[in-house]
Amino acid sequence: MAESHKYLHFENSLMAKGHIVPEFYLKLFLDPNIPEGRSKEIWYYTKATKKWAHKGTKNVGFIDDYYVISDDDGNKIDLIEKKLAEIENLVSTIIKNKIHKRIPLTEEEKSLFSIFSMLMRTRVPSFINAMSGFSSNVLKQIIGAYHTNEKAFENIKAKFNLSEEYTQEFFNPDHWEFNTADMTKSFLLETIEAGANALLNMNWTFLYSKGNDYFVTSDNPYYLSNNPATPGQRTLGHLEQRNFVTLPLGIHTCFLATHQNLPYTLDVDSTIVKDVNLQTINQTEKQFYSPKKQFLGEDFLKK
């Protein structure tokens, strides 16, 4: 299966509607002024068409069977989707009953929220495609070594007692495709701990806005700044003292993690909301979501 991000539907599909950002999360960005009895729909902007549309949260932000992977026998497994749903159910309560109400989190709740936040970075196609592409390139380089190096080819041929039909051309990396996307997804939950711990070691602040100062979100909502201590050098990611993280958590709430001594809760004005929204829009892969078509930062779309 090719690594490029497509809206896929497998044969013998389990019909799993894989929300790349959770549906409960999208519901946090609904227009609060929708009258009772009216359909609860979210506005979304598609970068490719530069057009707005609106749908119910069930029908946006998903890719059929995205978290369904195949085992060695070709059987479809939806274990990842089920595990993500378990975490989402727990965290949705924390966001609504604690964070939105400005109630401090327990250590256990912080640990769970850090896992959820890191998954919001790693579960999305932009991250999975990047990691899959990297893994595929590494595997092709390994295969390619046997194609270009006769001694390496003879060694592997002898080691595995390969028949004469296996020539060096067999190892031409142009003939190989790797399902590294499934491999990346299968490690999604197993490799999250290190990132979650790095996030726990940062200082947490929850930003709160008012009125029509709405935060927006996207199909790639976890923002990690890139501010290395020395310009031109690689950043240390979450460990870099100059870096910070933002993750919108609703129209009036945003999570902020820094290495600065900021208060646990902070009321912010429209300038900060607009800055966060611009970061969110800038790293959108395909779509971003908003309670209204008019929001702080909408002028960025006209550039």
C-alpha positions in Angstrom: 0.0 0.0 0.0 1.4 3.4 -0.9 2.4 5.7 1.9 0.7 8.8 0.4 -2.3 10.1 2.4 -5.5 9.1 0.6 -9.0 8.5 1.6 -8.8 4.7 1.5 -11.4 2.0 1.7 -9.9 -1.5 2.0 -11.4 -4.7 0.6 -13.3 -6.6 3.3 -13.4 -3.4 5.3 -14.4 -3.4 8.9 -16.2 -0.1 8.0 -14.4 1.7 10.8 -14.8 5.4 10.5 -11.3 6.5 11.7 -11.5 10.0 13.0 -8.0 11.4 12.6 -9.1 13.9 15.3 -11.7 12.6 17.8 -15.3 13.4 17.2 -15.8 14.5 20.8 -12.9 16.9 20.2 -14.5 18.4 17.1 -17.7 18.9 19.0 -15.8 21.3 21.3 -15.6 23.7 18.3 -19.3 23.9 17.4 -20.9 27.3 17.2 -22.4 27.9 20.7 -25.2 30.0 19.2 -26.8 27.3 17.1 -30.5 27.4 18.1 -32.1 24.4 19.8 -33.6 22.0 17.3 -31.1 23.0 14.6 -28.5 20.6 13.3 -25.2 20.8 15.1 -22.7 21.2 12.3 -19.1 22.4 12.3 -17.5 24.7 9.7 -14.5 23.4 7.9 -12.1 24.9 5.4 -10.4 22.8 2.7 -7.0 24.1 1.7 -7.0 22.5 -1.7 -10.3 24.1 -2.8 -10.1 27.2 -0.6 -13.7 26.7 0.2 -15.8 26.5 3.3 -18.5 23.9 4.0 -20.3 22.6 7.1 -21.3 19.1 8.2 -22.1 17.2 11.4 -18.9 16.2 13.3 -19.6 12.5 12.5 -18.9 13.2 8.8 -15.8 15.3 8.9 -12.2 14.7 9.9 -12.2 11.0 9.2 -10.7 8.5 6.8 -12.4 5.1 6.4 -10.5 2.4 8.1 -7.5 4.6 8.8 -6.6 2.8 12.1 -7.4 -0.6 10.8 -4.3 -2.6 10.0 -3.7 -6.0 8.5 -1.9 -8.9 10.1 0.4 -11.3 8.2 -2.6 -13.3 7.0 -4.4 -10.2 5.6 -7.0 -10.1 8.4 -8.2 -6.7 9.4 -7.6 -5.6 13.0 -9.2 -2.5 14.6 -7.4 -2.7 18.0 -5.9 0.7 17.6 -9.3 2.4 17.0 -10.6 0.7 20.2 -7.6 1.8 22.3 -7.9 5.4 21.0 -11.6 5.4 21.9 -10.9 4.2 25.4 -8.4 7.1 25.9 -10.8 9.6 24.3 -13.7 8.6 26.6 -11.6 9.2 29.7 -10.0 12.5 28.5 -13.3 14.0 27.2 -14.6 14.0 30.8 -11.4 15.6 32.0 -11.6 18.4 29.5 -15.3 19.1 30.0 -15.5 18.7 33.8 -12.1 19.9 34.9 -10.2 21.9 32.3 -13.1 23.9 31.0 -14.1 24.7 34.5 -10.6 25.7 35.6 -10.3 22.9 38.1 -6.7 21.7 38.6 -5.9 18.2 37.4 -4.8 15.4 39.6 -1.4 13.7 38.8 -3.3 10.8 37.3 -5.4 13.1 35.1 -2.3 15.0 34.0 -0.6 11.7 33.0 -3.7 10.7 31.0 -4.0 14.1 29.4 -0.3 14.1 28.4 -0.9 10.8 26.6 -3.9 12.1 24.8 -2.1 15.3 23.8 0.9 13.4 22.4 -1.5 11.2 20.4 -3.0 14.3 18.9 0.4 14.9 17.5 1.2 11.3 16.4 -2.1 9.9 15.3 -2.7 12.3 12.4 -1.7 11.6 8.7 0.9 14.3 8.5 2.9 12.7 11.3 2.3 9.1 10.3 3.1 9.8 6.6 6.4 11.5 7.7 7.4 8.6 9.9 6.3 6.0 7.3 8.3 7.8 4.6 11.4 7.8 6.8 11.0 4.1 7.6 10.4 3.2 3.9 13.6 5.1 2.9 15.7 3.3 5.5 14.4 -0.1 4.4 15.1 0.8 0.7 18.6 1.9 1.6 19.2 -1.5 3.3 17.8 -3.4 0.4 19.8 -1.2 -2.1 23.0 -2.1 -0.4 22.6 -5.7 -1.6 21.8 -4.4 -5.1 24.9 -2.3 -5.5 27.5 -4.1 -3.4 28.3 -7.5 -4.8 30.1 -8.7 -1.6 27.1 -7.8 0.5 24.9 -9.6 -2.0 27.0 -12.8 -1.9 27.1 -12.7 2.0 23.3 -12.5 2.3 22.8 -15.1 -0.4 25.1 -17.5 1.5 23.6 -16.6 4.9 20.0 -17.5 3.8 21.0 -20.1 1.3 19.2 -18.3 -1.5 18.7 -20.1 -4.8 20.2 -18.9 -8.1 16.9 -17.2 -9.1 17.7 -14.5 -6.5 20.0 -12.2 -8.5 21.2 -8.8 -7.4 18.4 -7.3 -9.4 16.0 -8.9 -7.0 17.3 -6.3 -4.4 16.8 -3.3 -6.6 14.9 -1.0 -4.2 12.8 0.4 -7.1 11.0 -3.0 -7.2 10.0 -2.8 -3.5 7.1 -1.2 -1.7 6.8 -1.4 2.1 3.6 -1.1 4.1 5.4 1.1 6.7 2.2 3.1 7.4 0.6 0.0 9.1 3.9 -0.6 10.9 3.9 3.0 12.1 0.3 2.8 13.3 0.9 -0.5 15.1 3.6 1.2 17.2 1.4 4.3 17.9 0.4 3.4 21.4 3.7 1.6 22.3 6.0 4.6 21.6 3.9 7.4 23.1 5.4 7.2 26.7 8.6 9.1 26.0 6.8 12.0 24.3 4.2 12.1 27.1 6.9 12.2 29.7 8.6 15.1 27.9 5.3 17.0 27.9 4.8 16.3 31.6 8.2 17.9 32.4 7.1 21.2 30.8 5.1 23.9 32.7 1.4 23.7 31.9 -0.9 26.7 31.4 -4.5 26.7 30.2 -5.5 29.8 28.2 -9.1 31.1 28.3 -10.8 33.5 26.0 -14.2 35.2 26.0 -17.0 36.2 23.8 -16.4 35.8 20.1 -12.6 35.3 20.5 -12.8 31.7 19.3 -9.9 29.3 19.0 -10.0 27.1 15.9 -8.5 23.7 15.3 -7.3 21.5 12.4 -6.5 18.0 11.2 -3.0 18.6 12.7 -3.8 20.4 15.9 -0.8 19.8 18.1 1.7 22.7 17.6 5.3 22.4 18.7 7.4 25.5 18.0 10.8 25.3 16.4 13.1 27.7 18.1 16.7 26.4 18.5 19.0 28.1 20.8 21.4 28.7 17.9 19.8 29.7 14.6 20.3 27.1 11.9 20.9 24.2 14.3 18.4 21.4 14.9 16.0 22.0 17.7 15.7 19.7 20.8 11.9 19.5 20.4 10.1 19.4 23.7 13.4 19.6 25.6 14.4 22.9 23.9 13.9 25.7 26.5 12.7 28.1 23.9 10.0 25.8 22.4 6.4 25.7 23.4 3.3 23.6 22.7 -0.3 24.6 21.9 -3.3 22.4 21.6 -6.7 24.1 21.2 -9.3 22.4 23.5 -12.5 24.2 22.5 -13.7 27.6 21.3 -12.6 29.3 24.5 -9.8 27.0 25.8 -6.2 26.2 24.7 -3.5 24.1 26.3 -0.1 25.7 26.5 3.1 23.9 27.6 6.3 26.0 28.0 9.6 26.1 30.0 8.6 29.4 31.5 7.1 30.2 34.9 3.5 31.0 33.7 0.3 30.7 35.8 -1.7 27.5 35.6 -4.7 29.5 34.1 -4.5 32.6 32.1 -7.1 34.8 30.6 -6.1 36.0 27.1 -7.2 38.7 24.7 -7.9 38.6 21.0 -4.2 39.1 20.1 -3.1 35.8 21.7 -6.1 33.9 20.3 -5.2 35.2 16.8 -1.6 34.1 17.2 -2.6 30.6 18.3 -5.1 30.4 15.4 -2.4 31.4 12.9 -0.1 28.6 14.2 -3.0 26.2 13.9 -3.8 27.3 10.3 -0.2 27.3 9.2 0.4 23.6 10.0 -3.0 22.4 8.8 -2.6 19.5 6.4 -5.9 19.5 4.5 -8.7 21.0 6.7 -9.2 23.2 9.7 -12.3 23.5 11.7 -14.1 26.5 13.2 -17.4 27.4 14.9 -17.9 30.2 12.3 -16.4 31.3 9.0 -15.5 34.5 10.7 -12.7 34.1 13.3 -9.6 35.7 14.5 -6.9 35.1 11.9 -9.3 34.6 8.9 -7.4 37.3 7.0 -4.5 34.8 6.7 -6.6 32.8 4.3 -6.6 35.7 1.8 -2.9 35.8 1.4 
